[in-house]
Amino acid sequence: MQPNQKPDNYLVWAILSTVLCCLPLGIVAIVKSSKVDSLWAQGYYDEAIQTANDAKKWCIIGAASGVIGSILYIIFVVVLGVFGAMSGGY
């Protein structure tokens, strides 16, 4: 029995996550999202829904890691600048 509606494959979000945030996790999201439509077309509705949920999960993880990594980098640069200024450097 076919569910009401095909799930979103989150391909756009996976690509954005790959380009803007975290390349390795974004690639996992792209691979997952690219399988959703073919699974749905073959009649594997539960698998398509699960794969769509996995793609969404990897998009979120990739975006979150990109944001956290950027914040940590900014903190590192600021701390490095403060210690550099305190030691009489440039």
Stockholm file with secondary structure:
# STOCKHOLM 1.0

chainA/1-90         MQPNQKPDNYLVWAILSTVLCCLPLGIVAIVKSSKVDSLWAQGYYDEAIQTANDAKKWCIIGAASGVIGSILYIIFVVVLGVFGAMSGGY
#=GR chainA/1-90 SS CCCSSCCCCCHHHHHHHHHHTCHHHHHHHHHHHHHHHHHHHTTCHHHHHHHHHHHHHHHHHHHHHHHHHHHHHHHHHHHHHHHHHHTTCC
#=GC SS_cons        CCCSSCCCCCHHHHHHHHHHTCHHHHHHHHHHHHHHHHHHHTTCHHHHHHHHHHHHHHHHHHHHHHHHHHHHHHHHHHHHHHHHHHTTCC
//
